[in-house]
Amino acid sequence: MSVIVTRVYKDHERAKEEIEIEYIYNPRWDCCSGVGKFKHAGLAIYGYLAYGYATEQKLNGGKHKHYGNDTKVLIAASDNNKPPYRDDYRKLMEMAGEKPDFNEHRDTPKKIVKILEKKGKMRRGDLREALLDEGYTGSQILSNLRKMQKDGRICCEGSNNSPNQLISLGNDYRKSQKN
């Protein structure tokens, strides 16, 4: 029971490896690779491998500094839509859940505000998981958190690369609510 994985969407010259699906966890729909945060059009299934295992499989180029040293890998339909990989790819698709409408979640900032209004200050990793569970992609979450921090709508304490960073509503958001 295996699938073909790679690190980056257009990674045909680099490492593509056959990986047993038991080593892949947390499959999600996303449009952004883990290495270099390369984006591609549309959504694909990404999963995670333990850092040590990914290094053994030559799918890892360097030391990771956040998210538990997991290695994000792309499980492309184009590599896995024919036997012997098709059935296992379909299992990962089921685990990832229904493919979201790529344009459906343009309201990411509103959802972030709604969660922070309800919960108050929270860890970045917990906020990310809550949004992922609702079908938002990792790249949508990341880009919106950056923009909201820059605009002053949220305050962030700690490293942007840490799941332990504390996020709360910013002063600019609070001022706009008083007016």
Secondary structure as the mmCIF struct_conf table of DSSP 4:
data_model
#
loop_
_struct_conf.conf_type_id
_struct_conf.id
_struct_conf.beg_label_comp_id
_struct_conf.beg_label_asym_id
_struct_conf.beg_label_seq_id
_struct_conf.end_label_comp_id
_struct_conf.end_label_asym_id
_struct_conf.end_label_seq_id
STRN STRN1 SER A 2 THR A 6
BEND BEND1 ARG A 7 VAL A 8
TURN_TY1_P TURN_TY1_P1 TYR A 9 LYS A 10
BEND BEND2 HIS A 12 ARG A 14
STRN STRN2 LYS A 16 GLU A 20
HELX_RH_3T_P HELX_RH_3T_P1 ILE A 21 TYR A 23
STRN STRN3 TYR A 25 CYS A 32
BEND BEND3 GLY A 34 VAL A 35
TURN_TY1_P TURN_TY1_P2 GLY A 36 LYS A 37
STRN STRN4 LYS A 39 LEU A 49
HELX_RH_AL_P HELX_RH_AL_P1 TYR A 51 GLU A 56
TURN_TY1_P TURN_TY1_P3 GLN A 57 LYS A 58
BEND BEND4 GLY A 62 GLY A 62
BEND BEND5 HIS A 66 HIS A 66
HELX_RH_3T_P HELX_RH_3T_P2 TYR A 67 ASN A 69
STRN STRN5 THR A 71 ILE A 75
HELX_RH_AL_P HELX_RH_AL_P2 ALA A 77 ASN A 80
BEND BEND6 ASN A 81 LYS A 82
TURN_TY1_P TURN_TY1_P4 PRO A 83 TYR A 85
HELX_RH_AL_P HELX_RH_AL_P3 ARG A 86 ALA A 96
BEND BEND7 GLU A 98 GLU A 98
HELX_LH_PP_P HELX_LH_PP_P1 LYS A 99 ASP A 101
TURN_TY1_P TURN_TY1_P5 PHE A 102 ASP A 107
HELX_RH_AL_P HELX_RH_AL_P4 THR A 108 LYS A 119
BEND BEND8 LYS A 121 LYS A 121
STRN STRN6 MET A 122 ARG A 123
HELX_RH_AL_P HELX_RH_AL_P5 ARG A 124 ASP A 133
TURN_TY1_P TURN_TY1_P6 GLU A 134 GLY A 135
HELX_RH_AL_P HELX_RH_AL_P6 GLY A 138 ASP A 151
TURN_TY1_P TURN_TY1_P7 GLY A 152 GLY A 152
BEND BEND9 ARG A 153 ARG A 153
STRN STRN7 ILE A 154 GLU A 157
BEND BEND10 GLY A 158 GLY A 158
TURN_TY1_P TURN_TY1_P8 ASN A 160 ASN A 161
TURN_TY1_P TURN_TY1_P9 PRO A 163 ASN A 164
STRN STRN8 LEU A 166 LEU A 169
HELX_RH_AL_P HELX_RH_AL_P7 ASN A 171 LYS A 178
#
